Amino acid sequence: MNNRITALIADERGEIFDVPEAEGVGRVGEKFFKLKPEDLIKLPESADLMFLPQRRAIGFSRGEFVTLKGRAVSAILPQGYTRTHLPAFKKNSRAQILPLYGYTAVVLYKDELHAAALYTDENHKWNPEHYNTPKLKNFIRRVKKILPDNRIVAQVAKCSLEWHCLTAQNLFYRRWECGVPTSPTCNANCLGCISLQSSECCPSPQSRITFKPTVDEIANVGIYHLNHAAEGIISFGQGCEGEPSLQAENISAAIKKIRETTSRGQININTNAGFTTGIKKIVDAGLDSMRVSIISADAENYQRYYRAAYTLDAVKNSIRYALDKNVHVSLNMLYMPGFNDRESEFTAWKNFLTELPVHMIQIRNLNYDPDEFFAAMPDDKNFLGTKNFLRELKKIFPALTIGNFSHYLERK
């Protein structure tokens, strides 16, 4: 068995080879690091491999980092894993921006593929074996018959079949967390938005809805799912929409209508929380949980990513209001190794979490081209590393849950 950590390359046909003369390398921020055994886990079964076009792999040979004669290779990890190192590569001068995926360093170690990552959460509900089954189309027809002419049902059916969205499919499987898209507009212009990108950027993996659902359309989907689903959750704020709180009037009215009919299940919103007036209306209508998308606790760095029409202070005000009303609040932390774990960011996070004691942080590998991301952020090479960052957060805030998935909450 070969205990050496060796680099991988892909040829022009996409076939992947190891490079025995070069050790495997990962990237944190804009620094390259020779990978060590403690950095690695076996590549998860449901992970994908992807070569990076117009980018040559970097390896370590004879005491230095070298550019290899082959394309860089990346792992795309399933949910439940947090990457610690990005792929190391050198792009050519004409390289296009990468598609929106969470790129992770991958190498050969002990004759098996390994990724630079941590196993950070377990949730069988998101195992791919539960989705895209042969019965899905029949289940979609069933719901369309029960809720005819409901545009939300038509939208999530499209999301299920074309984009294989898991929360969309859960409506038809009658279980767990179900996405209920409501908003065609947004108050931010995120670098890594998955539903709307400028033409010069990478293609969005989903298309944003083009309509505003009525109160009845929202309520009818919510009532159907919560009445039928095991551990049912309805979630506003999906990949195929903008910011749901901008539709606060209809959402809040729908929540009241849902709760007049059923007390079952959980009502959640995934939000940037920048529109505090809308968040307050939705909270007051009977919201159970709120997951706030956030990348930085530093106001300037936050704005560099979200390019928003609101401020980080507005986000804080929304979180504070929700906590005061006993809403379960999670942070959806968009994570890029070498950024969130910077010493300056860590200090900002400590202040943020002391001021706003949220219940959970859900780590999300940020789906964005690393070069484009770091070009948009100020240079800072002082970072803790992902393991230390997560360990120190847990040490300082022991009541804080750190994972990757939303947890079902029993209604009181």
C-alpha positions in Angstrom: 0.0 0.0 0.0 1.3 3.4 -1.0 1.2 5.8 2.0 2.3 8.8 0.0 -0.2 11.5 -0.8 0.0 12.0 -4.5 -1.4 14.7 -6.8 -4.1 14.0 -9.4 -4.5 15.3 -12.9 -7.1 14.9 -15.7 -6.3 14.6 -19.4 -8.2 16.2 -22.3 -10.8 13.5 -22.2 -11.5 14.0 -18.5 -9.8 10.7 -17.4 -8.1 11.1 -14.0 -4.5 9.9 -13.2 -2.3 10.2 -10.2 1.2 11.7 -10.5 3.5 9.6 -8.4 6.4 12.0 -8.6 4.3 14.9 -7.1 2.8 15.2 -3.7 -0.8 16.4 -3.3 -1.4 20.0 -2.6 -4.4 22.0 -1.2 -5.1 25.7 -1.1 -6.4 27.9 1.8 -7.1 31.4 0.8 -4.4 32.1 -1.8 -1.7 30.0 -0.1 -0.7 26.5 -1.2 -0.1 23.7 1.4 1.3 20.2 1.1 -1.5 18.0 2.4 -1.0 15.8 5.4 -2.8 12.6 6.4 -4.7 14.5 9.2 -6.1 16.8 6.5 -7.8 14.0 4.7 -10.9 11.8 4.7 -11.9 9.0 2.3 -13.8 10.5 -0.5 -17.6 10.0 0.3 -19.4 7.6 -1.9 -21.9 10.2 -3.1 -19.1 12.8 -3.9 -18.4 13.7 -7.5 -15.1 14.4 -9.3 -14.8 17.3 -11.7 -11.8 18.5 -13.7 -11.3 22.3 -13.8 -11.1 23.6 -17.4 -8.2 25.9 -18.4 -6.5 25.3 -15.0 -3.4 23.2 -14.5 -2.9 21.2 -11.3 -0.3 22.1 -8.7 1.8 19.5 -7.0 4.8 19.5 -4.6 8.0 18.0 -5.9 11.7 18.3 -5.0 11.0 20.9 -2.3 8.8 23.3 -4.3 5.3 23.8 -5.7 5.2 22.9 -9.4 2.7 23.2 -12.2 1.8 19.8 -13.5 1.1 18.7 -17.1 -2.6 18.1 -16.6 -5.9 19.7 -15.7 -6.7 20.3 -12.0 -9.1 17.9 -10.4 -11.7 18.7 -7.7 -14.1 16.9 -5.5 -17.7 18.1 -5.1 -18.8 16.9 -1.6 -22.3 15.9 -0.5 -24.0 17.8 2.3 -22.7 16.9 5.8 -19.0 17.5 4.8 -17.1 20.7 5.2 -14.0 21.3 3.0 -10.8 22.4 4.6 -8.7 23.0 1.5 -9.5 24.2 -2.0 -8.0 22.6 -5.1 -4.5 24.0 -6.0 -4.3 25.1 -9.6 -2.9 27.7 -11.9 -5.3 29.1 -14.5 -4.4 30.3 -17.9 -4.9 33.9 -18.9 -8.1 33.2 -20.9 -9.8 31.0 -18.3 -13.5 31.5 -17.8 -15.1 31.7 -14.4 -15.9 28.3 -12.9 -19.4 27.0 -12.6 -21.1 27.4 -9.2 -19.8 24.4 -7.3 -18.0 23.9 -4.0 -14.6 22.9 -5.1 -12.5 20.7 -2.7 -8.9 19.4 -2.9 -8.7 15.7 -3.8 -5.7 13.4 -3.8 -4.7 9.7 -3.9 -3.7 8.3 -0.5 -3.2 4.6 0.5 -4.4 3.7 -3.0 -7.8 5.4 -2.5 -9.2 8.8 -3.3 -9.3 11.2 -0.4 -10.7 14.7 0.1 -9.5 17.6 2.3 -12.6 17.9 4.4 -14.3 17.2 7.7 -17.4 15.1 8.4 -19.5 17.7 10.3 -23.1 16.5 10.4 -25.1 13.3 9.8 -28.7 13.3 8.5 -30.1 10.4 6.7 -32.9 12.6 5.3 -30.5 14.1 2.7 -29.0 10.8 1.5 -29.3 10.7 -2.3 -30.9 7.2 -2.2 -34.1 8.8 -1.0 -34.5 11.0 -4.0 -35.1 10.8 -7.8 -36.8 7.5 -7.4 -38.9 5.8 -10.2 -42.1 6.8 -8.4 -41.4 10.5 -8.3 -43.3 11.4 -11.5 -46.4 9.6 -10.2 -46.2 11.4 -6.9 -46.0 14.7 -8.8 -49.1 13.8 -10.8 -50.9 13.0 -7.5 -50.2 16.5 -6.0 -51.1 18.3 -9.2 -54.4 16.5 -9.1 -55.1 17.5 -5.5 -53.8 21.1 -5.9 -54.7 21.9 -9.6 -53.5 25.2 -11.1 -51.3 26.0 -8.1 -48.2 27.7 -9.6 -46.0 26.8 -6.6 -46.7 23.1 -7.3 -45.8 23.5 -11.0 -42.6 25.3 -10.0 -41.4 22.8 -7.5 -42.3 20.0 -9.9 -40.0 21.6 -12.4 -37.3 22.0 -9.8 -37.7 18.3 -8.9 -37.4 16.9 -12.4 -35.0 19.4 -14.0 -32.7 20.5 -11.2 -33.3 17.5 -8.8 -33.9 19.8 -5.9 -34.3 17.8 -2.7 -36.6 20.2 -0.8 -38.8 20.5 -3.9 -39.1 16.7 -4.1 -40.1 16.4 -0.5 -43.5 17.9 -1.2 -44.3 15.0 -3.5 -42.8 12.4 -1.2 -44.9 13.8 1.6 -42.0 14.1 4.1 -39.5 16.4 5.8 -38.5 19.9 4.6 -40.5 21.2 1.6 -39.5 24.3 -0.3 -42.2 26.9 -0.9 -40.8 29.6 -3.3 -42.6 32.9 -3.1 -40.4 35.8 -4.3 -39.2 36.7 -7.8 -37.2 39.7 -6.5 -34.2 40.2 -4.2 -32.6 43.0 -2.2 -29.1 41.6 -2.6 -26.9 40.8 -5.6 -24.7 38.0 -4.2 -21.5 37.0 -5.9 -22.5 33.4 -5.8 -26.3 33.7 -6.3 -27.6 30.3 -7.6 -30.8 31.7 -9.2 -29.6 34.8 -11.0 -26.3 35.7 -12.6 -25.1 38.3 -15.0 -24.5 37.2 -18.6 -20.7 37.5 -18.3 -20.7 35.2 -15.3 -21.3 31.5 -14.9 -24.7 29.9 -15.6 -27.1 29.8 -12.7 -27.9 26.2 -11.7 -31.6 27.1 -11.2 -34.0 29.6 -12.7 -35.8 32.1 -10.4 -39.6 32.1 -10.3 -41.2 34.8 -12.4 -44.5 35.2 -10.4 -45.8 36.2 -7.0 -47.9 33.4 -5.5 -51.2 34.4 -3.9 -52.0 33.9 -0.3 -54.2 30.9 -1.2 -51.5 29.3 -3.3 -49.0 29.5 -0.4 -51.4 28.4 2.3 -52.8 25.5 0.3 -49.3 24.0 -0.3 -48.4 24.6 3.3 -51.5 23.0 4.7 -51.2 20.0 2.3 -47.5 19.4 3.3 -47.9 19.9 7.0 -50.9 17.7 7.2 -49.4 14.8 5.2 -45.6 14.9 5.9 -43.7 13.1 8.5 -41.6 15.7 10.4 -43.0 18.2 8.0 -41.3 21.6 7.5 -42.3 24.3 4.9 -39.5 26.6 4.0 -39.7 30.0 2.3 -36.5 31.1 0.6 -35.3 28.5 -1.9 -32.7 28.3 -4.6 -35.2 29.2 -7.3 -36.3 32.5 -5.8 -35.1 35.9 -4.5 -35.6 37.2 -0.9 -38.8 35.8 0.6 -39.3 38.6 3.2 -40.0 41.0 0.3 -43.3 39.1 0.0 -44.1 39.5 3.7 -47.7 40.5 3.2 -48.7 37.3 1.4 -46.4 35.1 3.5 -47.7 36.4 6.8 -51.3 36.1 5.7 -50.6 32.6 4.5 -49.0 31.5 7.8 -52.1 32.7 9.7 -54.3 30.8 7.3 -52.2 27.7 7.7 -52.2 27.9 11.5 -56.0 28.4 11.5 -56.2 25.0 9.8 -53.4 22.9 11.3 -50.9 23.1 14.2 -48.8 20.4 12.7 -45.2 20.7 11.6 -42.7 23.6 11.4 -42.8 26.9 9.4 -39.3 28.1 8.4 -37.8 30.9 6.4 -34.4 30.9 4.7 -33.5 34.6 4.4 -30.8 37.2 4.2 -32.8 39.0 7.0 -32.0 42.4 5.5 -35.6 43.6 5.3 -36.4 43.9 9.0 -40.0 45.2 8.5 -40.9 42.1 6.5 -39.2 39.7 8.9 -41.1 41.2 11.8 -44.4 40.6 10.0 -43.5 37.0 9.2 -42.3 36.4 12.8 -45.5 37.9 14.3 -47.6 35.7 12.0 -46.3 32.5 13.7 -42.9 31.6 12.3 -41.1 28.7 14.1 -37.6 29.0 12.7 -35.4 31.3 10.7 -32.1 30.4 8.9 -30.1 33.5 8.0 -27.7 33.4 5.1 -24.4 35.1 6.1 -20.8 35.0 5.0 -19.1 37.5 7.3 -19.6 39.2 10.7 -17.6 42.2 9.4 -19.9 44.8 7.8 -17.5 45.7 5.0 -16.7 42.1 4.0 -20.4 41.2 4.2 -21.2 44.0 1.8 -18.5 42.9 -0.6 -20.2 39.6 -1.1 -23.9 40.5 -0.8 -23.7 43.8 -2.6 -27.0 44.5 -0.8 -29.6 47.3 -0.5 -29.4 46.9 3.3 -26.7 46.7 6.0 -25.4 44.1 8.3 -27.0 46.1 11.1 -30.4 45.5 9.6 -29.6 41.7 9.6 -28.7 41.9 13.3 -31.9 43.8 14.0 -34.0 41.0 12.4 -32.1 38.3 14.2 -32.6 40.1 17.5 -36.3 40.5 17.0 -36.7 36.8 16.1 -34.7 35.7 19.1 -36.8 37.9 21.4 -40.0 36.3 20.0 -38.6 32.8 20.7 -38.0 31.9 17.1 -35.3 29.2 16.6 -32.5 31.0 14.7 -29.7 29.4 12.7 -27.0 31.0 10.6 -26.4 29.6 7.2 -22.6 30.3 7.1 -21.3 30.4 3.5 -17.8 28.9 4.0 -14.6 29.5 2.0 -11.4 28.2 3.6 -9.0 31.0 4.1 -11.8 33.6 4.6 -14.3 32.8 7.3 -11.4 31.4 9.4 -9.3 34.5 9.2 -8.2 35.9 12.6 -10.0 39.2 11.9 -13.2 37.3 10.9 -13.0 35.1 14.0 -12.9 38.2 16.2 -15.9 39.6 14.4 -17.7 36.3 14.8 -17.0 36.2 18.5 -18.6 39.7 18.9 -21.5 38.8 16.7 -22.4 35.6 18.6 -21.9 37.2 22.0 -24.4 39.9 21.0 -26.8 37.5 19.2 -26.8 34.0 20.8 -28.3 32.1 17.9 -29.1 28.4 18.3 -27.1 26.9 15.4 -24.5 27.5 12.7 -25.0 25.5 9.5 -21.8 25.4 7.5 -22.3 25.6 3.7 -19.4 25.1 1.3 -19.6 28.3 -0.8 -20.3 27.4 -4.4 -18.1 30.0 -6.2 -14.9 30.3 -8.1 -12.1 30.7 -5.5 -10.1 33.1 -7.6 -13.1 35.4 -8.2 -14.0 35.3 -4.6 -10.6 36.3 -3.2 -10.3 39.0 -5.8 -13.4 40.6 -4.3 -12.1 40.4 -0.8 -9.2 42.3 0.9 -6.0 40.4 1.2 -5.4 38.7 4.5 -3.1 35.7 5.0 -3.6 35.3 8.8 -6.1 32.5 9.3 -6.7 29.8 11.9 -7.6 26.9 9.6 -11.0 25.3 9.4 -10.5 22.7 12.2 -9.2 25.4 14.6 -11.9 27.8 13.6 -14.8 25.4 14.3 -13.1 24.1 17.5 -12.6 27.5 18.9 -16.2 28.6 18.2 -17.5 25.5 20.0 -15.1 26.1 22.9 -16.3 29.7 23.4 -20.0 29.0 22.7 -20.6 25.5 24.0 -24.4 25.8 23.7 -24.1 26.5 20.0 -24.9 23.6 17.6 -22.5 23.5 14.6 -23.5 21.3 11.7 -24.9 21.4 8.2 -28.6 20.5 8.3 -31.8 22.1 9.6 -33.2 20.1 12.5 -36.8 19.3 12.9 -38.3 21.2 16.0 -41.2 19.8 17.9 -43.8 22.5 18.3 -44.5 23.5 21.9 
